[in-house]
Amino acid sequence: MPEGDHSASDAWIAAPRPGWEQRLREKRPFLSIVTPSLNQARYLEQTINSVLSQGYDRLEYIILDGGSTDGSAEIIRRYSDRLAYWVSEPDRGQVDAINRGIQRSSGDIVAYINADDYYMPGAFAAAIDGFAAQPSAGFVYGSAVAIDEQEREIVKMPARDFDLDAFVFGAMYVAQAAAFMSRQALFEVGPFSADLDYVFDWDMFIRIGRRMPGVSVPAWIAVIRDYATTKTNTGGFDRAEQIRRLVQRHSGQPFTVGYLHYYMWDLQRALASLNIPEDARLHWEVRQLQIALGQMIAEDQFLHRVGANMPAARLAEREKQLLAQVIERDTEIFRLQRVVSEAVAVRDAEIRRLQSVLGDTRARAIYCLRSWLASALRRLGLLRSRRP
């Protein structure tokens, strides 16, 4: 059994209430939504309204705030009469809040929406339709739109059919905010993995997908905010390492095309942090490598299965070459980091040397000036010579 999976015997939540499959078919399921939040007051009310304005009467909404200090609790309190449960107190982070929220839930369908994302009108109806068409689905998901802090559209993320192999080997294309899970699936596979706090949703989709189908619906479900300080954008190489662990955990391979594609983003950020110009050759090479990896993913050319137009031997050789290029880029970045460090060390040493020279020069100048003043004062009879 893959790590992280659980059996019903050690269930972490109660099993679905009797008649859940019939309720799904009749489009009358009980629906539970969980929102984890911490200091998201500027977005939180929009998230809450996007849930409550769906107009679904079998809704159970749970908010777990991690003890925010920005007025979030006051916002939540205004809606408390429409919430099944809410709390504002310190917790152990996002995964802990989501797991505790789901443990309190009772819905046939369960989802979580972060406090800086929100649902589009008709989101619940589209998800419920998806489960009605396929009650055995482990999760249903739709399309999403990414926006920036000023609500400007960054990119559309249309849903595509679920491909478990692609997920296992490093291609994550389900927008979490647009996904709804069956209670039966969560009952069987267990809670979100706290040791993968950057990619716990990805891990969950794989674990569910091994038991039950993931089903896409032709609807725009959610809006996701993408800005500099999000958890994803600040994860850096820690997030990249979690993706590598996730891929290895589920695929058995230490490196895959999918993982390397994500890793290229972090290399680009590393180059930017070193103030290497965007038009530098190294930037260009990393981008070209990322494009090649992205093309392989788009064409389903993973090492474990042959692409439609590429023989297995050639595919394996291509991945080997790509990996060699990644190692080469890494080596160059480490070299640049050493050069920068050495340059900083040389600069600091030179500053200390100049400070020492200036200090000595100033001390000598002061000594000479004092001697000259003393001689002048003695000649003028204003300063007596010291007796021996």
C-alpha positions as CSV (number, residue, x, y, z in Angstrom):
1,M,0.0,0.0,0.0
2,P,1.5,3.4,-1.0
3,E,2.7,5.5,1.9
4,G,0.0,7.8,3.2
5,D,-2.9,5.6,2.3
6,H,-5.2,4.3,5.0
7,S,-7.8,1.6,5.3
8,A,-11.3,2.1,6.6
9,S,-10.3,0.2,9.8
10,D,-8.1,3.2,10.9
11,A,-10.5,5.8,9.5
12,W,-9.9,9.4,10.5
13,I,-13.4,10.6,9.6
14,A,-16.8,9.0,9.9
15,A,-18.0,7.0,6.9
16,P,-20.7,8.7,4.6
17,R,-24.2,8.6,6.0
18,P,-26.4,5.9,4.5
19,G,-27.9,6.8,1.1
20,W,-25.0,8.9,0.0
21,E,-24.8,7.4,-3.5
22,Q,-28.5,8.0,-4.0
23,R,-28.2,11.6,-2.9
24,L,-25.4,12.1,-5.4
25,R,-27.5,10.6,-8.2
26,E,-30.4,12.8,-7.3
27,K,-28.2,15.9,-7.0
28,R,-29.1,16.4,-3.4
29,P,-25.9,15.6,-1.5
30,F,-24.7,17.2,1.7
31,L,-21.8,19.5,0.9
32,S,-19.0,20.6,3.3
33,I,-16.6,23.4,2.6
34,V,-13.6,24.2,4.7
35,T,-11.6,27.4,4.7
36,P,-8.2,27.6,6.4
37,S,-7.0,31.2,7.0
38,L,-4.2,33.2,8.5
39,N,-4.1,37.0,8.3
40,Q,-6.0,37.1,5.0
41,A,-8.5,39.8,6.1
42,R,-8.2,41.7,2.8
43,Y,-9.5,38.7,0.8
44,L,-11.4,36.6,3.4
45,E,-14.8,38.2,3.0
46,Q,-14.8,37.7,-0.8
47,T,-14.0,34.0,-0.2
48,I,-16.8,33.7,2.4
49,N,-19.4,35.4,0.1
50,S,-18.4,33.2,-2.8
51,V,-19.3,30.1,-0.7
52,L,-22.5,31.4,0.9
53,S,-23.8,33.0,-2.3
54,Q,-23.9,29.7,-4.2
55,G,-27.5,29.3,-2.9
56,Y,-27.2,25.6,-2.0
57,D,-29.3,24.7,1.0
58,R,-27.4,21.5,2.1
59,L,-24.2,23.4,2.8
60,E,-22.0,23.1,5.8
61,Y,-19.3,25.8,5.9
62,I,-16.4,25.5,8.4
63,I,-13.7,28.2,8.8
64,L,-10.5,27.6,10.8
65,D,-8.5,30.7,11.4
66,G,-5.0,30.3,12.8
67,G,-5.2,33.1,15.3
68,S,-5.0,36.0,12.8
69,T,-4.1,39.5,14.1
70,D,-5.4,41.5,11.1
71,G,-9.1,41.6,11.9
72,S,-10.0,38.3,10.3
73,A,-11.9,37.1,13.4
74,E,-14.2,40.1,13.2
75,I,-15.0,39.4,9.6
76,I,-15.8,35.8,10.3
77,R,-17.9,36.7,13.3
78,R,-20.2,38.8,11.1
79,Y,-21.2,35.5,9.2
80,S,-21.2,33.2,12.2
81,D,-24.9,32.6,12.1
82,R,-24.4,31.0,8.6
83,L,-21.4,28.9,9.6
84,A,-21.5,25.3,10.9
85,Y,-18.3,26.0,12.9
86,W,-15.5,28.5,13.2
87,V,-12.6,29.2,15.4
88,S,-9.7,31.6,15.6
89,E,-6.8,30.2,17.5
90,P,-3.1,29.1,16.8
91,D,-2.7,25.9,14.9
92,R,0.0,23.8,13.3
93,G,-0.4,25.3,9.9
94,Q,-2.5,24.9,6.8
95,V,-2.6,21.1,6.5
96,D,-3.5,20.8,10.2
97,A,-6.4,23.3,9.8
98,I,-7.7,21.5,6.7
99,N,-7.6,18.1,8.3
100,R,-9.3,19.3,11.5
101,G,-12.0,21.1,9.4
102,I,-12.7,17.9,7.4
103,Q,-12.8,15.9,10.7
104,R,-15.6,18.2,11.8
105,S,-17.5,17.9,8.5
106,S,-20.4,15.5,7.6
107,G,-20.9,16.2,3.9
108,D,-21.1,13.6,1.1
109,I,-18.9,15.9,-0.9
110,V,-16.0,17.8,0.8
111,A,-13.8,20.6,-0.5
112,Y,-11.5,23.3,0.9
113,I,-11.0,26.8,-0.5
114,N,-8.1,28.9,0.7
115,A,-8.9,32.4,2.1
116,D,-7.3,34.2,-0.8
117,D,-9.2,32.2,-3.5
118,Y,-12.9,32.2,-4.3
119,Y,-15.6,30.2,-6.2
120,M,-17.3,31.4,-9.3
121,P,-21.1,31.5,-9.5
122,G,-22.5,28.0,-10.2
123,A,-19.4,26.2,-8.9
124,F,-21.4,24.0,-6.5
125,A,-24.0,23.1,-9.1
126,A,-21.3,22.1,-11.6
127,A,-19.5,19.9,-9.0
128,I,-22.8,18.3,-8.0
129,D,-23.6,17.5,-11.6
130,G,-20.3,15.8,-12.0
131,F,-20.9,13.5,-9.1
132,A,-24.4,12.8,-10.2
133,A,-23.1,11.7,-13.6
134,Q,-20.5,9.5,-11.9
135,P,-21.2,8.8,-8.2
136,S,-18.2,6.5,-8.0
137,A,-15.8,9.4,-8.7
138,G,-13.2,10.1,-6.0
139,F,-13.1,13.7,-6.9
140,V,-14.6,16.1,-9.4
141,Y,-12.8,19.2,-10.7
142,G,-13.3,22.0,-13.2
143,S,-11.4,24.9,-14.7
144,A,-9.9,27.9,-12.9
145,V,-8.5,31.4,-13.6
146,A,-5.4,32.8,-11.9
147,I,-5.4,36.5,-11.1
148,D,-3.0,38.9,-9.4
149,E,-3.5,41.2,-6.4
150,Q,-5.3,43.8,-8.5
151,E,-7.8,41.1,-9.9
152,R,-6.1,41.2,-13.3
153,E,-6.2,37.8,-15.1
154,I,-2.8,36.1,-15.4
155,V,-3.7,32.8,-17.0
156,K,-6.7,30.5,-17.6
157,M,-6.3,26.9,-16.4
158,P,-8.8,24.8,-18.4
159,A,-9.5,21.3,-16.9
160,R,-8.3,18.3,-18.8
161,D,-9.1,14.6,-18.3
162,F,-7.4,13.1,-15.2
163,D,-4.3,11.1,-16.0
164,L,-3.0,9.3,-12.9
165,D,0.3,8.4,-14.6
166,A,1.0,12.0,-15.4
167,F,0.4,13.0,-11.8
168,V,2.6,10.3,-10.4
169,F,5.5,11.3,-12.7
170,G,5.3,15.0,-12.0
171,A,2.6,16.8,-13.9
172,M,0.0,18.5,-11.7
173,Y,-2.8,20.1,-13.6
174,V,-5.8,20.0,-11.3
175,A,-6.5,23.4,-9.8
176,Q,-7.0,22.6,-6.1
177,A,-9.6,25.4,-5.6
178,A,-11.7,23.9,-8.4
179,A,-11.7,20.3,-6.9
180,F,-14.4,18.6,-4.8
181,M,-13.7,15.2,-3.1
182,S,-16.1,12.4,-2.1
183,R,-16.4,11.7,1.6
184,Q,-16.0,8.0,0.7
185,A,-12.7,8.7,-0.9
186,L,-11.4,10.7,2.0
187,F,-12.7,8.0,4.4
188,E,-10.6,5.4,2.6
189,V,-7.3,7.2,1.9
190,G,-6.9,9.1,5.1
191,P,-5.9,12.8,5.9
192,F,-3.8,15.1,3.9
193,S,0.0,14.4,4.4
194,A,1.5,17.0,6.8
195,D,5.0,16.1,5.7
196,L,4.2,17.5,2.2
197,D,2.9,20.9,3.2
198,Y,3.6,22.4,-0.2
199,V,2.2,19.6,-2.3
200,F,-0.3,17.8,0.0
201,D,-3.2,18.4,-2.5
202,W,-1.2,16.8,-5.3
203,D,-0.4,13.8,-3.1
204,M,-4.1,13.5,-2.2
205,F,-5.2,13.4,-5.8
206,I,-2.8,10.6,-6.5
207,R,-3.9,8.6,-3.5
208,I,-7.5,9.0,-4.4
209,G,-6.9,8.4,-8.1
210,R,-5.4,5.0,-7.3
211,R,-8.7,3.9,-5.9
212,M,-11.4,5.9,-7.7
213,P,-11.6,8.0,-10.9
214,G,-11.0,11.7,-11.0
215,V,-13.6,13.4,-13.2
216,S,-13.3,16.7,-15.0
217,V,-16.4,18.9,-15.7
218,P,-16.8,21.5,-18.4
219,A,-17.2,24.4,-16.1
220,W,-15.3,27.4,-14.7
221,I,-15.2,26.7,-10.9
222,A,-12.7,28.9,-9.1
223,V,-10.5,32.0,-9.1
224,I,-7.0,31.6,-7.7
225,R,-4.8,34.5,-6.6
226,D,-1.2,34.4,-7.6
227,Y,1.1,36.9,-6.0
228,A,4.7,37.2,-4.8
229,T,4.0,36.2,-1.1
230,T,1.9,33.1,-1.7
231,K,3.0,29.8,-0.2
232,T,3.7,28.4,-3.6
233,N,5.8,31.4,-4.8
234,T,7.9,31.6,-1.6
235,G,8.5,27.8,-1.4
236,G,11.7,27.9,-3.4
237,F,14.0,24.9,-3.3
238,D,12.1,23.5,-0.2
239,R,9.0,23.2,-2.4
240,A,11.1,21.7,-5.2
241,E,12.5,19.1,-2.8
242,Q,9.0,18.2,-1.7
243,I,8.0,17.7,-5.4
244,R,11.0,15.4,-5.8
245,R,10.0,13.4,-2.7
246,L,6.4,13.2,-3.9
247,V,7.4,11.9,-7.3
248,Q,9.8,9.4,-5.8
249,R,7.3,8.3,-3.2
250,H,4.7,7.4,-5.8
251,S,6.8,6.6,-8.9
252,G,9.9,5.0,-7.4
253,Q,12.1,7.2,-9.6
254,P,14.4,9.8,-8.1
255,F,14.0,12.2,-11.1
256,T,11.4,12.5,-13.8
257,V,10.6,15.0,-16.6
258,G,7.8,16.4,-14.6
259,Y,9.9,17.1,-11.5
260,L,12.7,18.7,-13.6
261,H,10.2,21.0,-15.3
262,Y,9.1,22.4,-11.9
263,Y,12.8,22.6,-10.8
264,M,13.6,24.9,-13.7
265,W,11.3,27.6,-12.2
266,D,13.4,27.5,-9.0
267,L,16.6,27.7,-11.0
268,Q,15.3,30.8,-12.8
269,R,14.4,32.4,-9.4
270,A,17.9,31.5,-8.1
271,L,19.4,33.3,-11.1
272,A,17.3,36.3,-10.6
273,S,18.3,36.4,-6.9
274,L,22.0,36.5,-8.0
275,N,21.2,39.6,-10.1
276,I,22.3,37.8,-13.3
277,P,20.8,39.8,-16.2
278,E,17.7,38.4,-18.0
279,D,19.6,38.5,-21.3
280,A,22.5,36.4,-20.0
281,R,23.2,33.2,-21.7
282,L,22.6,31.1,-18.6
283,H,19.0,32.5,-18.3
284,W,18.4,31.6,-21.9
285,E,19.7,28.1,-21.5
286,V,17.5,27.4,-18.4
287,R,14.5,28.7,-20.3
288,Q,15.2,26.6,-23.3
289,L,15.6,23.5,-21.1
290,Q,12.3,24.3,-19.4
291,I,10.5,24.7,-22.8
292,A,11.9,21.3,-23.9
293,L,10.7,19.7,-20.6
294,G,7.3,21.4,-21.0
295,Q,6.9,20.0,-24.5
296,M,7.7,16.5,-23.3
297,I,5.0,16.8,-20.6
298,A,2.5,18.2,-23.1
299,E,3.2,15.2,-25.4
300,D,3.0,12.7,-22.5
301,Q,6.6,11.8,-23.1
302,F,7.5,10.5,-19.7
303,L,10.3,8.0,-19.2
304,H,8.0,5.3,-18.1
305,R,5.9,5.3,-21.2
306,V,6.7,6.0,-24.9
307,G,5.5,9.2,-26.6
308,A,3.4,8.7,-29.7
309,N,6.1,9.7,-32.1
310,M,9.3,8.7,-30.2
311,P,10.9,5.3,-29.8
312,A,11.7,4.2,-26.3
313,A,15.5,4.2,-26.7
314,R,15.4,7.7,-28.1
315,L,13.1,8.9,-25.4
316,A,15.4,7.5,-22.7
317,E,18.4,9.1,-24.3
318,R,16.6,12.5,-24.5
319,E,15.8,12.4,-20.8
320,K,19.4,11.4,-20.0
321,Q,20.6,14.5,-22.0
322,L,18.1,16.8,-20.2
323,L,19.3,15.5,-16.9
324,A,22.9,16.2,-17.9
325,Q,22.0,19.7,-18.9
326,V,20.3,20.3,-15.5
327,I,23.4,19.1,-13.7
328,E,25.5,21.4,-15.9
329,R,23.2,24.4,-15.1
330,D,23.4,23.5,-11.4
331,T,27.2,23.4,-11.6
332,E,27.3,26.8,-13.3
333,I,25.0,28.3,-10.7
334,F,27.0,27.0,-7.8
335,R,30.2,28.4,-9.6
336,L,28.5,31.8,-9.9
337,Q,27.5,31.6,-6.2
338,R,31.1,30.9,-5.3
339,V,32.3,33.8,-7.5
340,V,29.8,36.2,-5.9
341,S,30.8,35.0,-2.4
342,E,34.5,35.4,-3.2
343,A,33.8,38.8,-4.7
344,V,32.0,39.8,-1.5
345,A,34.8,38.5,0.6
346,V,37.4,40.4,-1.4
347,R,35.3,43.6,-1.2
348,D,34.9,43.2,2.6
349,A,38.7,42.6,3.0
350,E,39.5,45.6,0.9
351,I,37.1,47.8,2.9
352,R,38.8,46.6,6.1
353,R,42.2,47.3,4.6
354,L,41.1,50.8,3.6
355,Q,39.6,51.4,7.0
356,S,42.9,50.4,8.6
357,V,45.0,52.6,6.2
358,L,42.7,55.5,6.8
359,G,42.8,54.9,10.5
360,D,46.6,54.9,10.5
361,T,46.8,57.9,8.3
362,R,44.4,59.8,10.5
363,A,46.3,58.8,13.6
364,R,49.6,60.0,12.1
365,A,48.0,63.2,10.9
366,I,46.6,63.9,14.3
367,Y,50.0,63.1,15.9
368,C,51.8,65.4,13.5
369,L,49.3,68.2,14.0
370,R,49.5,67.9,17.8
371,S,53.4,68.0,17.6
372,W,53.3,71.1,15.3
373,L,50.9,72.9,17.6
374,A,53.0,72.1,20.6
375,S,56.1,73.4,19.0
376,A,54.4,76.5,17.9
377,L,53.0,77.2,21.3
378,R,56.4,76.7,22.9
379,R,58.0,79.1,20.5
380,L,55.4,81.6,21.4
381,G,56.0,81.0,25.1
382,L,52.5,79.8,25.6
383,L,53.5,76.2,26.5
384,R,56.2,75.3,28.9
385,S,58.5,72.4,28.1
386,R,58.0,69.4,30.4
387,R,60.8,68.9,32.9
388,P,62.8,65.7,32.5
